[in-house]
């Protein structure tokens, strides 16, 4: 379907077969004054502050001053209206529950899985941990406006296994159904030396990426206590990209980097499969979020055939082929991915979930239903409903 056809709004009758839609990846960044309201009293004045400028606003925190970037809040902007830097007043007020629910209604969303903001990038350990706890309390309060429609994902530090287990237990008691882990564990040494300054100062980036060469690695048997805690509490692991981070704001790199940031998520998935984590914890489930899924079936065939040839000399502990674990333990979300939809019946391709990425720069809002109709053209209705609703409901126990 060409762009002209896509721009034509389908008539109401043709939309009815879509039924309920669960957005498997939406975002909720809190307002900047949240920190003052939710941090402990003695830390309230330690959070970020805002300086208003002529062309853009500035976020000031612990002696650093950086421009306010708009890429995470582009909902409603199209094409030439995109802007990287801006002012808080330019944002859509996605942190207002009524605004959020109104936008969901306008876009036809029944429920949304919410990934969000936090922690603060600070070397002060007390403030760092308090920022995780502050965000979890704030997002639960936000979702209380419509708990059947707004489903939050919890965030935990991943620099010490016992510390992480404690946060998992805390979030489970609060009612979270899933926790987001960085693609790789964070490097504990970054807290002892100056080598981790850049990563830790970008708190949210560190929470998504971790350190692929760090002392901690998910394949280590010491992590089994974490996987057991997650399974015991019925909690899903989400990885929200992070294996490779695009160079945002650098025009010559941004577009080439974007597809690589998606496909790089094959690495943490492979670590879980080939190190027999799923074999030891068959009820453990992970979701590769915003990574796209068109590569899932290719990845599954490639690693399965490679394992068949190489499993003996590598002394692979797997008792089932990699395709088994892809089909039983791994889910993925996409925004616009016709290839992934067409590959839904291939090994590794079935556990896929549609998402809008609201309000980020890739979002389908406010035309999500049109885009679903385009991308699912010719797909049986039962399959459409699984991908836009039922698979996410099953994974997150909605």
N, C-alpha and C positions, 0 to 999 in steps of 0.2 A: 504494500500500500504506500503510495507516495505521500509527500508532505502535505499536498493539497487535500488529499482524502483524509489524512490524519487530522487536519484542522477542522474538518466538518464534524460537528457534534452529532453522535448517533441519536436516533429517536429514542424516546423513553422505553418503548416496548422492547427494543433490542438489548437493553441493559438488564432487564429483569432476571434473565437466566444467571447472572453473576451471583446473585444472592449475597450473603454476608461476606465481608472481606476482613481478614486479620492482617494488618500491616506488620510484617515480621521484623522490620528494622526502621523505626522512626527515632527521632532524637529530641532530647530535652535538656538544653543547657540552662542552668538556673540564672536568674538575674544577678548582677554583680553585688547588689546589696544583700544577697542571701547570706554571705559569709558573716556579716555583722549580726544577723539575726540568729544564726544557727551554730556558730562557734561558741565554745565555752566563754563565760563572761570575761575571764582574764586574757582571752585571745581575740576578742571581738575586734579590737583595733589593729590587729596584725594582718587582716585580710587585704585583698587588693582594693585600690581606690581608682577612681576615674578622673582624668583631666580632660576637659572639653577643648577641642581645637577647632580651627576654622574648616579644615578639609576632612579631618577625622578626629575621633576621640582616642585617648591614650590610656592604657592600663598600666598602673604604677604599682609595683610590688617588690619589696625588699631591695630597693635601690635600682631596680630595672624599670625602664619605661619603653613600652612597645605599642605600636599602633593597633587599634581595634580592627581585627580582620573579619570580613563579612562572609567568608566562604561557607561558614556553618549556618548562615541564616539568609538564604537566598529565595525562600519560598515566595512565589508570586512574581519573581523577576524572571524575565526571559531574554536570552540572547544578549543583545547590546545593553540591556539594563543591568547585567551583572556588574558588580564592583567588588574589588578585593578589600579595599580599605573603606571605612565609613564611620558613622557616628551611631551611638546607641539608639538615637531617635530614628535611624533608618531601619532598625530591626523590626521584624514582625514579632509581636509580643507572645511568643510561643510558650512562655512560662506562666501565662495567665490561663488557668484551666478553662475558663469560658471561651476565650479566643481559640484555644486548642480544640475544644470539642466542637465549636462552630466550624472550624476548618475541616475537621474530620467529617462532619455531617455534609459539608459542601462537596467534599471529595469522595463521599460514599464509603468511608471507613467505619467498620463496626467496632474494631478494637485495634490497639497499637501496642507493640512491644517497644519499650522506651529505653534507649541507650543514652548515657548522659555525661555530664561534666563533673570533674573531680578526678584526682585530687589536686591540691595546690602544689606547685613545684617549689619546694622549700627544703633547705638543709636542716631546719629545726624539726627534730623528730616528733616532738609533742604536737606541733602545728600540723605536720604532715599527716599523722594518724587521725588527729581531730578533724581534718578536712574530709577524710573518707566517711567518718561517722556523721559529720554535719550534712554531707550530701545525701546520705542514705535516709536521714530523718526528713530532710526537705522533700526529696522525691516521693517518699511515702505520703507526706502531707499533700503534695500536689496531686497524687493519684487518688487520694481519698475522695476527690470531687466526683469520680466515676470509676470505682475500683473494678467494675466488670469490663471497662473499656480501656483503661490506662494501666498497663502492666509494666512495672519497672524492673530493670536489670540492676543487680547490685555490683559494686566495685570493691575490690580487695587489693591490698598491697601484696606483692609476690617477691619478697626479698628474703623471707625466712619462713620455712614450712609451718612451724608451729604457730607463728603469728598469723599466717593465712588461715589455718584451720580455725583459730579463734574467731576471725572475722566471718568465716563461713557460718559458724555456729550462731553468731550474733545476727547475721542477715536472715538465716533460716527462721529464727524465732520472730523476726519482724514480719515474715511472710513473703520474702523474696523467693522466686521460683528458679532463678538462675543467677550465676555470678560471671562477670567478665574477667578473664585472665589476659595478661599480655601474651603476645605470640611466643615469647620466650621469657623465662623468669628474669626478674630484675637482678642486677649485679650488686650483691651486698657490699662489695668493696667500694662502690661509688659513694657510699656514705662515709668512707674513711679517708678518701684521697680526693684530689681535685680533678681526677680524670673523668668523673661523672657529672661535672657541673652542668654542661650543656643539656644532657638528657634529663637530669632531675629538675632543672629550671623550667623545662617544658613538661609540667606535671602530667597533663593528659596524654602527651605523646609517650612518656615513660610508662604510663599505665597501660598503653596499648602495645608497645613494642618489646620492652625488656632488652636483654642483652644476649644475642645468639652465641657469644663466646664467653659468657660469664661462668662463674664457679658453679652456679646452680643450673641444672638441666632437667627437663621433665622426664627424661628416660631413667633417671636415677631411682633406685628402689626406695629411697627415703621419702619419695613423694607418694608412696602408696597410702600413707595415712591421710593425705589430702583427698585422694580419689575415693577412699573409703568414706570420709566425712561427707563428701558430695553425694555419693550414692545413698548413704544412710538417711540423708535429709531430702532425698528426691530432687536434687538440684542439678540443673543442666550447666555445662560450661559453655560460655560463648567466647569466641575469639573474634574481635571486631577489627579485621585487618591487622596491620602492625608488623608483619614479617618484613615488609619494605615500605618505607614512608615516602610518598611523593614530595618533591621539592616545591612546596606551595609558594606561589608568588614569583617563581623563576620561569618566565614565559617559554624559554627554549627547552626546559626540562619537564614542565608540568604534564603536558599531554602524553609524551612518551612514557612518563613514569606511571601514569594512572593504571594502564592495563597490567603493568608489572606488579603493582601493589596488590592486585587481585590474585594473580596466579602464584605469587610468592607464598600464599597461604597453604600451598601444597606441602611445604616443609613441616610446619607443626602437625598437620594431619598425618604425614608420613611418620613422624616421630612417635605418635601415639599408636599407630598401627604396628610398625615393625619392632617396637620395643615391648610388644605384647601387653600394653596397658589395657586395651579392650578385652584381651583374652583373660586377664586376671580379674577385670571388673566388667563383666558383660552387660551390666545395666548402666554403665557410664555412657553419657551422650554428650557430644560436642556439636556446636553450631558454628560454622564458618560464616560470619555475617558480613554482608556487603562485598563478599569476594566474587560474586557471580558464580554460576554453576555450569556454564557451557563447557568448562574444562573438566568437570567432575568425571564424566564417562571416559574421556580420553585418559585422564590420570589413573582411573581404576584399571583400565585395560593395560596400560603401560606398566604399572607397578605389579600387577598380577602376573603378567608374562615374564617380567624381569625376575620376580621372586621365584617363579617356577624353575628358571635356569640357574639362579645364583643362590638359592636357599641353603644348599649343602655346604659349600665352602664358607658362607657367611654364618653358618650355624644358627640359622633362623629358628627361634623358638615357636613360631606360629604353627598351630594345628589346623588352621583354616586359611584359605587364600585371602589376600588383601581385599578382594571384592566382597567377601563375607562381612568384613568389619565396616566397609563403606556403606553397605546396605543396612546394617544393624545399629551402627553407632554414630554415624556422621550425617549431619544435616547441613544445608547451605541456603543462603538467601541471595536473591538477585533483584535488580531494579528493572532493567530492560535486557532480556536475554532469551531471544527466540531460539537460539541454538540449544540452550539448556532445556527449554520446554520440549523441543523435538527429541531430545535424548533421554526423556524421562523414563523410558522403559528399558534402557540399557543398564547393565550393572553399574552401580554407583550413582545412577542418575535419578533415583526415585524420591529421595528425601529432600525435596526442594521447596522453597517458600518465596512467594512474591513479597516485595516491599516497596515503599515509596521513597525512602531516604529523606522524608520531610524533617526539617526544612533546609537541608543541605543543598549544595549547588547542583547535585545530580537528581534532585527530587522530581517526581512526576506530577506533583501537586501544581495546579488544581485540575489536571487532566488525567488523573490516574485511571478512571474507568475507560476512557477512550483508548489509552495506551494498552490496558489489559485486553480490550476487545481486539486491538490490532495484533498484539503479540500472541494471543491465543486463538487466532483465526484458524478454524478447521479442527480444533482440539475438542475431543469429546467432553461434554458438559461435566461428567463425573470427575474427569482428570482436572479440569479447570477448578472445580470446587476444592479438590484436594490441595492444589498448589496455592490457591489464593486464600484458603481458610483452614481446611481440616488438618493439614500437616503441621501448621503452627499450633493449632489447638492441641494436637496430640503431644507435641514436643514439650510445650510449656504448661500442659495440664490445665487448659482454660476451661 
